[in-house]
Amino acid sequence: MPVSAHSAETLALQALTWLVGNEDLLPVFLGASGASEADLRASAGEPEFLGSVLDFLMMDDAWVIGFCDAQGIAYEAPMQARMVLPGGAQVNWT
């Protein structure tokens, strides 16, 4: 079943909440994204920002596993959600 934009945004918000609750990983995300904590609050409803949250999460398998295990979801779910959000389409170079 295809992932809807609404469910993709919801999953990305869950990922953001998980990141904010992770005192070791949050500073890494803030440093990598250049975002401040105020930016997190201001941008949490923007699909483009939520896509960047999933991009960050998917940089490390351990982060994906930790998030998915905490949420009780399949390990493929972040990637499936990312494909629906702006900028997430897979590029086909052929």
KOLNULO-749648 format. One record per atom (N, C-alpha, C): residue number from 1; atom name; x, y, z. Coordinates in nm, 3 decimals. Layout:
# KOLNULO-749648
 num atomo    east   north      up
 NUM    CA       X       Y       Z
...
This chain:
# KOLNULO-749648
 num atomo    east   north      up
   1     N   0.085  -0.118   0.000
   1    CA   0.000   0.000   0.000
   1     C   0.090   0.124   0.000
   2     N   0.062   0.219  -0.090
   2    CA   0.143   0.341  -0.095
   2     C   0.127   0.425   0.033
   3     N   0.233   0.495   0.065
   3    CA   0.234   0.582   0.182
   3     C   0.174   0.716   0.141
   4     N   0.080   0.767   0.220
   4    CA   0.021   0.897   0.191
   4     C   0.112   1.008   0.243
   5     N   0.093   1.127   0.189
   5    CA   0.172   1.243   0.235
   5     C   0.148   1.266   0.383
   6     N   0.025   1.252   0.427
   6    CA  -0.007   1.274   0.569
   6     C   0.064   1.173   0.658
   7     N   0.062   1.045   0.620
   7    CA   0.129   0.945   0.704
   7     C   0.281   0.962   0.699
   8     N   0.335   1.007   0.585
   8    CA   0.479   1.033   0.576
   8     C   0.518   1.148   0.668
   9     N   0.438   1.254   0.670
   9    CA   0.466   1.367   0.760
   9     C   0.454   1.324   0.905
  10     N   0.357   1.242   0.936
  10    CA   0.339   1.194   1.073
  10     C   0.460   1.112   1.117
  11     N   0.508   1.024   1.031
  11    CA   0.625   0.944   1.066
  11     C   0.747   1.033   1.084
  12     N   0.763   1.133   0.998
  12    CA   0.877   1.224   1.010
  12     C   0.868   1.305   1.139
  13     N   0.748   1.344   1.180
  13    CA   0.731   1.413   1.308
  13     C   0.767   1.322   1.424
  14     N   0.733   1.195   1.413
  14    CA   0.773   1.098   1.515
  14     C   0.925   1.087   1.521
  15     N   0.988   1.088   1.404
  15    CA   1.135   1.082   1.400
  15     C   1.195   1.207   1.463
  16     N   1.137   1.323   1.435
  16    CA   1.186   1.446   1.496
  16     C   1.171   1.441   1.647
  17     N   1.058   1.393   1.695
  17    CA   1.036   1.380   1.839
  17     C   1.139   1.285   1.900
  18     N   1.166   1.176   1.830
  18    CA   1.266   1.080   1.877
  18     C   1.404   1.145   1.883
  19     N   1.439   1.223   1.780
  19    CA   1.568   1.293   1.780
  19     C   1.579   1.392   1.895
  20     N   1.473   1.468   1.916
  20    CA   1.474   1.569   2.023
  20     C   1.491   1.501   2.159
  21     N   1.436   1.384   2.174
  21    CA   1.448   1.310   2.300
  21     C   1.580   1.238   2.318
  22     N   1.663   1.239   2.216
  22    CA   1.791   1.169   2.221
  22     C   1.901   1.271   2.246
  23     N   1.946   1.282   2.370
  23    CA   2.040   1.388   2.408
  23     C   2.177   1.373   2.342
  24     N   2.211   1.252   2.295
  24    CA   2.337   1.234   2.225
  24     C   2.326   1.269   2.077
  25     N   2.212   1.238   2.017
  25    CA   2.195   1.255   1.873
  25     C   2.144   1.394   1.834
  26     N   2.068   1.458   1.920
  26    CA   2.013   1.590   1.886
  26     C   2.123   1.690   1.849
  27     N   2.231   1.702   1.926
  27    CA   2.335   1.797   1.887
  27     C   2.399   1.763   1.751
  28     N   2.406   1.636   1.719
  28    CA   2.461   1.595   1.590
  28     C   2.368   1.643   1.479
  29     N   2.238   1.625   1.498
  29    CA   2.141   1.671   1.399
  29     C   2.146   1.822   1.384
  30     N   2.148   1.893   1.496
  30    CA   2.152   2.039   1.489
  30     C   2.279   2.086   1.418
  31     N   2.391   2.024   1.446
  31    CA   2.516   2.061   1.381
  31     C   2.515   2.030   1.233
  32     N   2.462   1.913   1.197
  32    CA   2.459   1.872   1.056
  32     C   2.361   1.955   0.974
  33     N   2.250   1.993   1.036
  33    CA   2.146   2.066   0.962
  33     C   2.166   2.217   0.968
  34     N   2.241   2.262   1.068
  34    CA   2.254   2.407   1.087
  34     C   2.132   2.469   1.152
  35     N   2.040   2.386   1.196
  35    CA   1.917   2.434   1.259
  35     C   1.940   2.460   1.408
  36     N   1.863   2.552   1.461
  36    CA   1.862   2.576   1.605
  36     C   1.739   2.508   1.663
  37     N   1.731   2.506   1.794
  37    CA   1.611   2.448   1.856
  37     C   1.487   2.529   1.820
  38     N   1.502   2.660   1.805
  38    CA   1.390   2.745   1.762
  38     C   1.348   2.709   1.620
  39     N   1.446   2.678   1.535
  39    CA   1.416   2.637   1.397
  39     C   1.335   2.508   1.396
  40     N   1.367   2.417   1.488
  40    CA   1.292   2.291   1.495
  40     C   1.145   2.318   1.519
  41     N   1.117   2.405   1.614
  41    CA   0.977   2.439   1.645
  41     C   0.910   2.509   1.527
  42     N   0.980   2.600   1.465
  42    CA   0.922   2.678   1.355
  42     C   0.903   2.596   1.228
  43     N   0.988   2.496   1.206
  43    CA   0.987   2.423   1.080
  43     C   0.923   2.285   1.089
  44     N   0.880   2.246   1.205
  44    CA   0.828   2.110   1.225
  44     C   0.709   2.077   1.136
  45     N   0.636   2.175   1.091
  45    CA   0.520   2.150   1.006
  45     C   0.549   2.157   0.857
  46     N   0.673   2.183   0.820
  46    CA   0.708   2.198   0.679
  46     C   0.756   2.064   0.621
  47     N   0.689   2.016   0.517
  47    CA   0.727   1.887   0.458
  47     C   0.874   1.879   0.415
  48     N   0.930   1.990   0.366
  48    CA   1.070   1.990   0.323
  48     C   1.163   1.965   0.443
  49     N   1.134   2.030   0.555
  49    CA   1.215   2.011   0.675
  49     C   1.199   1.868   0.727
  50     N   1.077   1.818   0.725
  50    CA   1.055   1.681   0.772
  50     C   1.131   1.581   0.685
  51     N   1.142   1.610   0.556
  51    CA   1.222   1.526   0.469
  51     C   1.368   1.526   0.511
  52     N   1.417   1.642   0.553
  52    CA   1.557   1.650   0.597
  52     C   1.579   1.572   0.726
  53     N   1.477   1.566   0.810
  53    CA   1.486   1.486   0.933
  53     C   1.505   1.339   0.896
  54     N   1.425   1.292   0.800
  54    CA   1.438   1.152   0.758
  54     C   1.570   1.128   0.686
  55     N   1.616   1.226   0.607
  55    CA   1.747   1.212   0.543
  55     C   1.855   1.192   0.648
  56     N   1.851   1.271   0.752
  56    CA   1.950   1.259   0.859
  56     C   1.939   1.123   0.927
  57     N   1.819   1.085   0.963
  57    CA   1.798   0.958   1.032
  57     C   1.855   0.842   0.952
  58     N   1.836   0.846   0.820
  58    CA   1.877   0.735   0.736
  58     C   2.028   0.734   0.706
  59     N   2.102   0.828   0.762
  59    CA   2.247   0.829   0.743
  59     C   2.316   0.716   0.819
  60     N   2.250   0.658   0.918
  60    CA   2.313   0.554   0.999
  60     C   2.210   0.445   1.030
  61     N   2.244   0.323   0.994
  61    CA   2.152   0.212   1.018
  61     C   2.114   0.199   1.165
  62     N   2.208   0.227   1.254
  62    CA   2.180   0.216   1.398
  62     C   2.071   0.315   1.439
  63     N   2.072   0.434   1.377
  63    CA   1.968   0.533   1.409
  63     C   1.832   0.486   1.359
  64     N   1.830   0.431   1.238
  64    CA   1.705   0.379   1.181
  64     C   1.651   0.268   1.270
  65     N   1.738   0.177   1.308
  65    CA   1.696   0.065   1.392
  65     C   1.646   0.115   1.527
  66     N   1.717   0.207   1.589
  66    CA   1.675   0.262   1.718
  66     C   1.539   0.330   1.710
  67     N   1.520   0.412   1.607
  67    CA   1.392   0.480   1.589
  67     C   1.280   0.381   1.562
  68     N   1.301   0.292   1.467
  68    CA   1.196   0.197   1.429
  68     C   1.161   0.103   1.544
  69     N   1.261   0.058   1.617
  69    CA   1.233  -0.027   1.732
  69     C   1.153   0.049   1.838
  70     N   1.187   0.174   1.860
  70    CA   1.115   0.255   1.959
  70     C   0.970   0.279   1.918
  71     N   0.946   0.287   1.787
  71    CA   0.811   0.314   1.736
  71     C   0.734   0.187   1.703
  72     N   0.805   0.074   1.699
  72    CA   0.740  -0.052   1.663
  72     C   0.699  -0.056   1.517
  73     N   0.784   0.000   1.429
  73    CA   0.752   0.003   1.286
  73     C   0.861  -0.070   1.208
  74     N   0.832  -0.101   1.083
  74    CA   0.927  -0.170   0.996
  74     C   1.045  -0.080   0.964
  75     N   1.161  -0.142   0.947
  75    CA   1.283  -0.066   0.918
  75     C   1.276   0.007   0.783
  76     N   1.190  -0.035   0.696
  76    CA   1.174   0.030   0.566
  76     C   1.087   0.154   0.571
  77     N   1.013   0.172   0.679
  77    CA   0.915   0.280   0.688
  77     C   0.975   0.420   0.669
  78     N   1.090   0.452   0.730
  78    CA   1.145   0.585   0.707
  78     C   1.179   0.612   0.560
  79     N   1.234   0.512   0.492
  79    CA   1.266   0.530   0.351
  79     C   1.139   0.547   0.267
  80     N   1.038   0.468   0.297
  80    CA   0.912   0.479   0.223
  80     C   0.849   0.616   0.245
  81     N   0.854   0.664   0.369
  81    CA   0.799   0.797   0.398
  81     C   0.881   0.905   0.328
  82     N   1.012   0.889   0.329
  82    CA   1.099   0.991   0.267
  82     C   1.071   1.005   0.119
  83     N   1.039   0.897   0.052
  83    CA   1.012   0.901  -0.091
  83     C   0.887   0.983  -0.124
  84     N   0.798   0.998  -0.028
  84    CA   0.674   1.072  -0.050
  84     C   0.692   1.222  -0.026
  85     N   0.781   1.258   0.064
  85    CA   0.800   1.399   0.098
  85     C   0.880   1.471  -0.011
  86     N   0.870   1.604  -0.018
  86    CA   0.941   1.680  -0.122
  86     C   1.090   1.649  -0.123
  87     N   1.142   1.625  -0.245
  87    CA   1.284   1.597  -0.262
  87     C   1.320   1.452  -0.240
  88     N   1.222   1.367  -0.217
  88    CA   1.251   1.228  -0.184
  88     C   1.237   1.130  -0.297
  89     N   1.199   1.177  -0.415
  89    CA   1.182   1.086  -0.528
  89     C   1.315   1.025  -0.566
  90     N   1.313   0.897  -0.595
  90    CA   1.436   0.831  -0.638
  90     C   1.469   0.874  -0.780
  91     N   1.595   0.904  -0.802
  91    CA   1.640   0.949  -0.933
  91     C   1.678   0.827  -1.017
  92     N   1.631   0.824  -1.139
  92    CA   1.666   0.718  -1.231
  92     C   1.751   0.780  -1.341
  93     N   1.878   0.747  -1.344
  93    CA   1.972   0.810  -1.437
  93     C   1.976   0.743  -1.573
  94     N   1.901   0.636  -1.593
  94    CA   1.907   0.567  -1.722
  94     C   1.797   0.610  -1.814
